[in-house]
Amino acid sequence: METWFIILISLCIPALVKSLIGLIIFFREREKKQKQKLPPGPITFLVIGKFLFLRKSFLELETVLRNFRDKYGPIITLRRGSRPVIFVASHKVAHHALIQNGALFSDRPKARPASKVIDSNQHNISSAAYGPTWRTLRRNLTSEILHPSRVKSYSGARRWVLSILIHRLVVDSTSAQVGREQIKEIETVQRQMLLSLRRFDILNFWPILGKTVFRNRWKELFELRKNQEKVLIPLIRSRMELVKQRQQQQPLQGKQDPLDQQVKEELEEEDHRVAYVDTLVDLELPDGKRKLEEGEMVSLCSEFLNAGTDTTSTALEWIMANLVKYPAVQAKLYQEIIGVVGPPPLPPTNPFGGLGLVLIEEEDLQRMVYLKAVVLEGLRRHPPGHFVLPHCVTRDVELEGYLVPKDATVFFMVAEMGWDPNVWDHPMDFNPDRFLQGQGQGSMLDMDITGSREIKMMPFGAGRRICPGSNLALLHLELFVANLIWYFQWTPAPAHDPVDLSEKQEFTVVMKNPLRAHLIPRHPTALPLP
């Protein structure tokens, strides 16, 4: 009996000690968590919090947050319903979260009801949860489309688009070009969806009740999605068919039928470049080891179009507006351009595809230091998105002594960081020289646009969810700005002087009053534009 008792006690004591240690750790952690507080912010009743987000655009909310920052500091908590929404306006805190603790801050909030319709329940790169599906989709984009060798292969398309733009500025052409109708259709459905996004925010609050109360708005959302699929799915299917034909025409071992070879050569001649859709055809998702559905392809293609066009065109307009507003900056940029490539030729008046139009080559951009400074200053002063897409933490996290609870939504205030007077001298001025060594000398400061070393500005985000197309966006902006300034002197339009830099919230933050400018061809024999 005594032996069994001793054995029993010997077995129970370690288990008891382990349990006691576990309880001590549990209570200490609970006590620590109770001591931790959310970042400060105004007291907001739950219902009022919901309607605050519904009623105000992010641009209006930014003004409110700016006032809160003066009172509460650079980390602010608001509430959307029962969940906290945390806003970060500090470079240091952003670096701590996105770089030093990137894995914890790289998730996305769970899809809300209206968003599920638009992004196929988070099956695109920007909204996918941090994990295998996101990695698969992002790796496909970066390796198959955004790889430098692939980007270079699309230079002809960039030249084509740029030529059309310059010709439109030279002559008023109504001639149709190949593919223009399809491009217009795509632009229409994408624009309709982008401009309507805020109208559908109300569908995400009390969704069960909203299905009845807002049934007409739900119907509108589904109709927009249906129109988007109606335009994009036929194009997706045509590319899928082309991919299958290519696969069927792989080189055969031994003697090859001449007809097969002829078909193969015709297909390669028709389109030898890889389109984004082509990379999605055989892509296998880790969830269930399945291929993408058509609706998911539509969401990915829509994301690709929006990310590559709307943000870039918005940034381009802001940069050109500042070059009109500050003629000395424009003159300095033009002098650098002609110092590298010489004076511009006479632009031809042929409106069909820009045949014969001489353009600044992409390789020439590397020698234009001031051009790069102009583009960076445009992105700092007028980032297309004043907030990066919302982040979400995967577990409770301590940030600068505050608690960021699991599933809390975290926004990083891009514009505020770019306008911080503690980091940037006279931040509201447009001054590209701030990016040059010695304020205006011929070499760039070592500016880390990715934020890996430190964050001073983050127009493309930072960390693991940084925009994968940032290098391509910079290339497009430099190429377009250089050629537009090379060919034309941009001056204020007589009825729109001075340039109005007021802002308006759409999908991106755009000019409230679109840029109106008077263009004077640089070539001395060119006729002035009406």
C-alpha positions as CSV (number, residue, x, y, z in Angstrom):
1,M,0.0,0.0,0.0
2,E,2.8,2.4,1.0
3,T,4.6,1.6,-2.3
4,W,1.6,2.4,-4.4
5,F,0.9,5.5,-2.5
6,I,4.5,6.8,-3.0
7,I,4.2,6.0,-6.7
8,L,0.9,7.8,-7.0
9,I,2.2,10.8,-5.1
10,S,5.3,10.8,-7.4
11,L,3.2,10.9,-10.5
12,C,0.8,13.5,-9.2
13,I,3.4,16.0,-7.9
14,P,4.9,16.8,-11.4
15,A,1.4,17.1,-12.9
16,L,0.3,19.4,-10.0
17,V,3.5,21.5,-10.3
18,K,2.9,21.8,-14.0
19,S,-0.7,22.8,-13.5
20,L,0.3,25.4,-10.9
21,I,3.0,26.8,-13.2
22,G,0.4,27.0,-16.0
23,L,-2.1,28.8,-13.7
24,I,0.6,31.3,-12.7
25,I,1.5,32.0,-16.3
26,F,-2.2,32.3,-17.2
27,F,-3.0,34.8,-14.5
28,R,0.2,36.8,-15.2
29,E,-0.7,37.0,-18.9
30,R,-4.2,38.0,-18.1
31,E,-3.0,40.6,-15.6
32,K,-0.5,41.9,-18.2
33,K,-3.3,42.0,-20.8
34,Q,-5.6,43.8,-18.5
35,K,-2.9,46.4,-17.8
36,Q,-2.4,46.9,-21.5
37,K,-4.7,49.4,-23.1
38,L,-5.8,50.2,-26.6
39,P,-4.2,53.2,-28.2
40,P,-6.1,56.4,-27.0
41,G,-9.0,57.8,-28.9
42,P,-12.4,59.5,-28.5
43,I,-15.2,57.8,-26.7
44,T,-17.6,56.6,-29.4
45,F,-20.9,54.7,-28.9
46,L,-21.0,51.7,-31.1
47,V,-23.9,52.9,-33.3
48,I,-22.3,56.3,-33.7
49,G,-19.0,54.6,-34.7
50,K,-20.7,52.7,-37.4
51,F,-22.3,55.8,-38.9
52,L,-19.1,57.8,-38.6
53,F,-17.4,55.4,-41.1
54,L,-20.5,55.4,-43.3
55,R,-21.0,59.1,-43.4
56,K,-17.4,60.3,-44.0
57,S,-15.0,59.6,-46.8
58,F,-11.5,58.7,-45.9
59,L,-10.4,62.2,-47.0
60,E,-12.9,63.7,-44.5
61,L,-12.0,61.2,-41.9
62,E,-8.3,62.2,-42.4
63,T,-9.1,65.8,-41.2
64,V,-10.8,64.4,-38.1
65,L,-7.8,62.2,-37.4
66,R,-5.4,65.0,-37.8
67,N,-7.2,66.9,-35.0
68,F,-7.2,63.7,-32.9
69,R,-3.5,63.3,-33.5
70,D,-2.8,66.6,-31.8
71,K,-4.7,65.4,-28.8
72,Y,-4.0,61.7,-28.6
73,G,-0.7,61.2,-30.4
74,P,0.3,59.3,-33.5
75,I,-1.6,56.1,-32.7
76,I,-5.4,56.5,-32.5
77,T,-8.3,54.2,-31.8
78,L,-11.7,54.6,-33.3
79,R,-14.5,52.0,-33.2
80,R,-16.4,50.6,-36.1
81,G,-19.2,48.7,-34.3
82,S,-17.7,46.6,-31.5
83,R,-14.2,46.3,-33.2
84,P,-11.4,48.8,-32.7
85,V,-9.9,50.4,-35.8
86,I,-6.4,51.7,-35.2
87,F,-4.8,54.5,-37.2
88,V,-1.0,54.9,-37.3
89,A,0.5,58.2,-38.4
90,S,4.1,57.7,-37.1
91,H,7.0,56.6,-39.3
92,K,8.7,54.9,-36.4
93,V,5.6,53.0,-35.4
94,A,4.9,52.0,-39.0
95,H,8.4,50.6,-39.4
96,H,8.1,48.7,-36.1
97,A,4.8,47.1,-37.2
98,L,5.3,46.5,-40.9
99,I,9.1,45.7,-41.1
100,Q,10.2,44.5,-37.7
101,N,6.9,42.6,-37.0
102,G,5.8,42.1,-40.6
103,A,4.5,38.6,-40.2
104,L,2.1,39.7,-37.4
105,F,0.8,42.7,-39.3
106,S,0.4,41.2,-42.8
107,D,-3.1,39.8,-42.6
108,R,-6.2,41.4,-44.0
109,P,-9.6,41.9,-42.3
110,K,-12.2,39.2,-43.1
111,A,-14.2,40.0,-46.2
112,R,-17.3,42.0,-45.6
113,P,-20.5,41.1,-47.5
114,A,-20.2,43.6,-50.4
115,S,-16.5,42.9,-50.7
116,K,-17.1,39.2,-51.2
117,V,-19.0,40.0,-54.5
118,I,-16.2,42.2,-55.8
119,D,-13.1,40.2,-54.8
120,S,-14.6,36.6,-55.0
121,N,-14.4,36.2,-51.3
122,Q,-10.8,37.5,-50.9
123,H,-9.4,35.6,-53.9
124,N,-7.2,38.4,-55.1
125,I,-3.8,39.6,-54.0
126,S,-4.7,42.8,-52.3
127,S,-7.5,41.3,-50.1
128,A,-6.4,37.7,-49.6
129,A,-5.6,36.5,-46.1
130,Y,-1.9,36.2,-45.3
131,G,-1.1,32.6,-46.1
132,P,-0.7,30.1,-48.9
133,T,-3.3,31.4,-51.3
134,W,-1.9,35.0,-51.1
135,R,1.7,33.7,-51.6
136,T,0.6,31.7,-54.6
137,L,-1.2,34.6,-56.3
138,R,1.5,37.2,-55.5
139,R,4.3,34.9,-56.6
140,N,2.6,34.3,-59.9
141,L,2.3,38.0,-60.5
142,T,5.8,38.9,-59.5
143,S,7.6,36.0,-61.3
144,E,5.5,35.8,-64.4
145,I,4.5,39.4,-65.2
146,L,6.6,41.8,-63.1
147,H,10.0,40.1,-63.6
148,P,12.3,42.7,-65.2
149,S,12.7,40.6,-68.4
150,R,9.0,40.4,-68.8
151,V,8.5,44.1,-68.0
152,K,11.0,44.9,-70.8
153,S,9.1,42.7,-73.3
154,Y,6.0,45.0,-72.8
155,S,7.9,48.2,-73.9
156,G,6.2,48.2,-77.2
157,A,2.8,48.4,-75.5
158,R,4.0,51.4,-73.5
159,R,5.3,53.1,-76.6
160,W,1.9,52.5,-78.3
161,V,-0.1,54.0,-75.4
162,L,2.3,57.0,-75.0
163,S,2.2,57.7,-78.8
164,I,-1.6,57.8,-78.7
165,L,-1.5,60.2,-75.8
166,I,0.9,62.6,-77.5
167,H,-1.1,62.5,-80.7
168,R,-4.3,63.3,-78.9
169,L,-2.5,66.3,-77.5
170,V,-1.4,67.3,-81.0
171,V,-4.5,66.7,-83.0
172,D,-8.2,66.0,-82.2
173,S,-8.5,62.6,-83.7
174,T,-11.8,60.6,-83.9
175,S,-10.3,57.7,-85.9
176,A,-10.8,54.3,-84.4
177,Q,-7.7,52.1,-83.7
178,V,-7.5,48.4,-83.3
179,G,-8.8,47.4,-79.9
180,R,-10.0,50.8,-78.9
181,E,-13.6,49.7,-78.5
182,Q,-12.7,46.8,-76.2
183,I,-10.4,49.1,-74.1
184,K,-13.3,51.6,-73.8
185,E,-15.6,48.8,-72.6
186,I,-13.1,47.7,-70.0
187,E,-12.5,51.2,-68.8
188,T,-16.3,51.8,-68.5
189,V,-17.1,48.8,-66.3
190,Q,-14.0,49.2,-64.2
191,R,-14.7,52.9,-63.6
192,Q,-18.3,52.3,-62.8
193,M,-17.3,49.8,-60.1
194,L,-14.5,52.0,-58.6
195,L,-16.7,55.1,-58.4
196,S,-19.5,53.1,-56.8
197,L,-17.5,51.4,-54.0
198,R,-18.4,53.9,-51.3
199,R,-22.1,53.5,-52.1
200,F,-21.9,49.9,-51.1
201,D,-20.3,50.4,-47.7
202,I,-23.7,50.6,-46.1
203,L,-24.3,47.0,-47.2
204,N,-21.5,45.8,-44.8
205,F,-23.3,46.9,-41.7
206,W,-26.1,44.8,-40.3
207,P,-26.0,42.7,-43.5
208,I,-29.0,40.5,-42.5
209,L,-31.3,43.5,-42.1
210,G,-29.6,45.2,-45.1
211,K,-30.6,42.4,-47.5
212,T,-34.2,43.6,-47.2
213,V,-33.8,47.3,-46.4
214,F,-31.1,47.9,-49.1
215,R,-32.3,45.3,-51.6
216,N,-32.1,47.8,-54.5
217,R,-28.5,48.7,-53.7
218,W,-27.6,45.0,-53.5
219,K,-29.3,44.6,-56.9
220,E,-27.1,47.5,-58.2
221,L,-24.0,45.8,-56.9
222,F,-24.8,42.5,-58.5
223,E,-25.6,44.3,-61.8
224,L,-22.3,46.1,-61.8
225,R,-20.5,42.8,-61.2
226,K,-22.5,41.1,-63.9
227,N,-21.5,43.8,-66.4
228,Q,-17.9,43.5,-65.4
229,E,-18.0,39.7,-66.0
230,K,-19.8,40.3,-69.3
231,V,-16.9,42.3,-70.6
232,L,-14.0,40.5,-69.1
233,I,-15.0,36.8,-69.3
234,P,-15.1,36.6,-73.1
235,L,-11.6,38.2,-73.2
236,I,-10.4,35.7,-70.5
237,R,-11.8,32.8,-72.5
238,S,-10.2,33.9,-75.7
239,R,-6.8,34.0,-74.0
240,M,-7.5,30.6,-72.4
241,E,-8.1,29.2,-75.8
242,L,-4.9,30.7,-77.1
243,V,-3.0,29.1,-74.2
244,K,-4.5,25.7,-75.0
245,Q,-3.6,26.1,-78.7
246,R,0.0,27.0,-77.8
247,Q,0.2,24.0,-75.5
248,Q,-1.0,21.7,-78.3
249,Q,1.5,23.1,-80.7
250,Q,4.6,22.3,-78.6
251,P,7.6,21.0,-80.7
252,L,7.2,17.3,-81.5
253,Q,10.0,14.9,-81.4
254,G,11.1,13.6,-84.7
255,K,9.6,14.7,-88.0
256,Q,6.9,17.4,-87.6
257,D,3.9,17.9,-89.9
258,P,4.5,21.1,-91.9
259,L,0.9,22.2,-91.2
260,D,1.5,21.9,-87.5
261,Q,4.6,24.0,-87.8
262,Q,2.8,26.7,-89.9
263,V,0.0,26.9,-87.3
264,K,2.6,27.2,-84.5
265,E,4.4,30.0,-86.3
266,E,1.1,31.9,-86.9
267,L,0.2,31.6,-83.3
268,E,3.6,32.9,-82.2
269,E,3.4,35.8,-84.7
270,E,-0.2,36.6,-83.5
271,D,0.9,37.2,-79.9
272,H,4.2,36.0,-78.5
273,R,3.9,38.0,-75.3
274,V,2.5,36.5,-72.1
275,A,-0.6,38.2,-70.8
276,Y,-1.6,38.2,-67.1
277,V,-4.6,36.0,-67.9
278,D,-2.3,33.4,-69.5
279,T,-0.5,32.9,-66.2
280,L,-3.8,32.2,-64.4
281,V,-5.0,29.4,-66.7
282,D,-3.0,26.6,-65.1
283,L,-2.4,28.2,-61.7
284,E,-3.3,25.9,-58.9
285,L,-4.5,27.2,-55.6
286,P,-3.3,25.5,-52.4
287,D,-6.9,25.4,-50.9
288,G,-8.1,22.1,-52.4
289,K,-5.4,22.0,-55.1
290,R,-7.8,23.4,-57.6
291,K,-7.6,25.8,-60.5
292,L,-9.2,29.3,-60.5
293,E,-12.8,29.7,-61.4
294,E,-13.8,32.3,-64.0
295,G,-15.2,34.7,-61.4
296,E,-11.9,34.5,-59.5
297,M,-10.0,35.3,-62.7
298,V,-12.3,38.3,-63.2
299,S,-11.4,39.6,-59.7
300,L,-7.7,39.1,-60.3
301,C,-7.8,40.8,-63.7
302,S,-9.9,43.6,-62.3
303,E,-7.4,44.1,-59.5
304,F,-4.5,44.1,-62.0
305,L,-6.2,46.7,-64.2
306,N,-7.1,49.0,-61.3
307,A,-3.8,48.8,-59.6
308,G,-1.9,49.4,-62.8
309,T,-4.0,52.2,-64.2
310,D,-6.1,54.3,-61.8
311,T,-3.4,54.9,-59.2
312,T,-0.7,55.6,-61.8
313,S,-2.9,58.0,-63.9
314,T,-3.9,59.8,-60.7
315,A,-0.2,60.2,-59.7
316,L,0.6,61.4,-63.2
317,E,-2.0,64.1,-63.2
318,W,-0.8,65.4,-59.8
319,I,2.8,65.5,-61.0
320,M,1.9,67.4,-64.2
321,A,-0.3,69.8,-62.3
322,N,2.6,70.7,-60.1
323,L,4.9,71.1,-63.1
324,V,2.3,73.6,-64.5
325,K,2.0,75.4,-61.2
326,Y,5.8,75.6,-60.7
327,P,7.3,76.6,-64.1
328,A,10.9,76.8,-62.6
329,V,10.7,73.1,-61.7
330,Q,9.4,72.3,-65.2
331,A,12.2,74.3,-66.8
332,K,14.9,72.6,-64.8
333,L,13.4,69.2,-65.7
334,Y,13.4,70.1,-69.4
335,Q,17.0,71.2,-69.3
336,E,18.0,67.8,-67.8
337,I,16.0,65.9,-70.5
338,I,17.5,67.7,-73.5
339,G,20.9,67.4,-71.8
340,V,20.5,63.6,-72.0
341,V,18.6,63.1,-75.3
342,G,18.8,66.4,-77.1
343,P,15.9,68.7,-78.3
344,P,12.6,67.0,-79.3
345,P,11.8,66.3,-83.0
346,L,8.7,67.7,-84.7
347,P,5.7,65.5,-83.7
348,P,4.0,63.9,-86.7
349,T,0.3,64.5,-87.2
350,N,-0.5,60.8,-88.1
351,P,-3.1,59.7,-85.5
352,F,-2.7,56.0,-86.2
353,G,-0.7,54.4,-83.5
354,G,2.1,57.0,-83.4
355,L,3.9,55.6,-86.5
356,G,7.2,57.5,-86.8
357,L,7.0,59.2,-83.4
358,V,10.3,59.4,-81.7
359,L,10.1,58.8,-77.9
360,I,12.6,58.9,-75.1
361,E,13.8,55.4,-74.5
362,E,13.4,53.6,-71.2
363,E,17.2,53.2,-71.0
364,D,17.6,57.0,-71.1
365,L,15.6,57.4,-67.9
366,Q,18.4,56.0,-65.8
367,R,20.5,59.2,-66.5
368,M,17.7,61.6,-65.5
369,V,18.2,62.2,-61.8
370,Y,16.0,65.2,-61.5
371,L,13.2,63.4,-63.2
372,K,13.3,60.7,-60.5
373,A,13.3,63.4,-57.9
374,V,10.2,65.0,-59.5
375,V,8.3,61.7,-59.5
376,L,9.2,61.0,-55.9
377,E,8.2,64.4,-54.8
378,G,4.9,64.0,-56.6
379,L,4.2,60.7,-54.7
380,R,5.3,62.3,-51.4
381,R,3.1,65.4,-51.7
382,H,0.2,63.8,-53.5
383,P,0.1,60.0,-52.8
384,P,-2.9,58.5,-54.8
385,G,-4.0,56.7,-51.6
386,H,-3.8,58.6,-48.4
387,F,-4.1,55.3,-46.5
388,V,-2.7,51.9,-47.4
389,L,-5.2,49.0,-47.6
390,P,-6.2,47.9,-44.1
391,H,-4.0,45.5,-42.2
392,C,-5.0,43.0,-39.5
393,V,-3.0,41.3,-36.8
394,T,-3.1,37.5,-36.4
395,R,-2.9,37.6,-32.6
396,D,-2.7,40.1,-29.7
397,V,0.3,42.4,-30.3
398,E,2.0,45.0,-28.2
399,L,2.8,48.2,-30.2
400,E,4.6,51.1,-28.6
401,G,3.2,50.0,-25.2
402,Y,-0.4,49.6,-26.5
403,L,-2.5,46.6,-27.2
404,V,-3.5,45.8,-30.7
405,P,-6.0,43.0,-30.2
406,K,-6.4,40.1,-32.6
407,D,-8.5,40.9,-35.7
408,A,-8.3,44.6,-35.0
409,T,-8.1,46.6,-38.3
410,V,-5.0,48.8,-38.6
411,F,-4.7,51.7,-41.1
412,F,-1.3,53.4,-41.9
413,M,-1.7,57.1,-42.8
414,V,0.5,57.5,-45.9
415,A,-0.2,61.2,-46.6
416,E,0.5,62.2,-42.9
417,M,3.9,60.5,-43.0
418,G,4.8,62.3,-46.2
419,W,3.7,65.6,-44.7
420,D,5.4,65.3,-41.3
421,P,7.3,68.5,-40.6
422,N,9.6,66.6,-38.2
423,V,10.9,64.6,-41.2
424,W,10.4,67.0,-44.2
425,D,11.3,70.7,-44.3
426,H,8.3,72.7,-45.5
427,P,6.4,69.5,-46.3
428,M,3.5,71.2,-48.2
429,D,5.9,72.7,-50.8
430,F,6.6,70.9,-54.1
431,N,10.4,70.8,-54.0
432,P,12.1,67.9,-55.9
433,D,15.5,69.2,-54.8
434,R,14.9,67.7,-51.3
435,F,15.7,64.3,-52.9
436,L,19.0,65.4,-54.3
437,Q,22.4,65.5,-52.7
438,G,23.2,69.0,-51.5
439,Q,19.8,70.3,-52.4
440,G,19.9,70.4,-56.2
441,Q,23.2,68.7,-57.1
442,G,23.3,65.9,-59.7
443,S,22.9,62.8,-57.6
444,M,20.0,61.3,-55.6
445,L,19.9,60.9,-51.9
446,D,19.8,57.3,-50.8
447,M,16.0,57.1,-50.5
448,D,14.7,53.7,-49.6
449,I,11.2,53.8,-51.1
450,T,10.5,50.3,-49.7
451,G,10.9,51.4,-46.1
452,S,13.2,48.4,-45.3
453,R,15.8,50.5,-43.4
454,E,13.4,53.3,-42.3
455,I,10.1,54.7,-43.3
456,K,10.0,58.4,-44.4
457,M,7.3,58.0,-47.0
458,M,5.4,54.9,-48.1
459,P,3.2,55.6,-51.2
460,F,3.3,51.9,-52.1
461,G,3.0,50.6,-48.6
462,A,5.8,48.8,-46.8
463,G,6.7,45.3,-45.6
464,R,5.3,42.0,-46.9
465,R,2.2,43.6,-48.3
466,I,4.0,46.3,-50.2
467,C,2.6,46.9,-53.7
468,P,4.3,44.4,-56.0
469,G,4.1,46.7,-59.0
470,S,5.9,49.7,-57.4
471,N,8.9,49.5,-59.8
472,L,6.6,49.3,-62.8
473,A,4.7,52.3,-61.5
474,L,7.8,54.3,-61.2
475,L,8.9,53.3,-64.7
476,H,5.6,54.4,-66.2
477,L,5.5,57.7,-64.3
478,E,9.1,58.6,-65.3
479,L,8.5,57.6,-69.0
480,F,5.3,59.6,-69.4
481,V,6.5,62.7,-67.5
482,A,9.8,62.7,-69.5
483,N,8.1,62.5,-72.9
484,L,5.3,64.9,-72.1
485,I,7.7,67.6,-70.9
486,W,10.1,66.8,-73.8
487,Y,7.5,67.5,-76.4
488,F,5.5,70.3,-74.8
489,Q,5.8,73.2,-72.5
490,W,2.9,73.1,-70.1
491,T,1.4,76.4,-69.0
492,P,-1.8,77.2,-67.1
493,A,-4.9,77.4,-69.2
494,P,-6.1,81.1,-69.4
495,A,-9.4,80.3,-67.7
496,H,-7.8,78.1,-65.0
497,D,-5.0,80.1,-63.7
498,P,-3.7,79.4,-61.1
499,V,-3.8,75.6,-60.9
500,D,-6.1,74.4,-58.2
501,L,-4.6,71.6,-56.1
502,S,-7.8,70.9,-54.1
503,E,-8.5,67.2,-53.5
504,K,-11.5,64.9,-53.9
505,Q,-11.9,61.3,-52.7
506,E,-12.8,58.8,-55.4
507,F,-11.2,55.3,-55.5
508,T,-8.0,57.3,-55.1
509,V,-7.5,60.9,-54.0
510,V,-7.8,62.9,-57.3
511,M,-7.8,66.6,-58.2
512,K,-11.1,68.2,-57.3
513,N,-10.9,70.2,-60.5
514,P,-9.2,68.2,-63.2
515,L,-6.0,69.7,-64.7
516,R,-6.5,72.2,-67.6
517,A,-3.4,73.3,-69.3
518,H,-2.2,75.1,-72.4
519,L,0.4,73.2,-74.3
520,I,3.1,74.7,-76.5
521,P,5.1,72.3,-78.7
522,R,8.8,72.6,-77.9
523,H,9.9,72.1,-81.6
524,P,10.5,75.6,-83.1
525,T,8.7,74.7,-86.3
526,A,5.6,73.1,-84.7
527,L,2.3,75.0,-84.9
528,P,0.9,76.1,-81.6
529,L,-1.9,74.1,-80.2
530,P,-5.4,75.7,-80.1
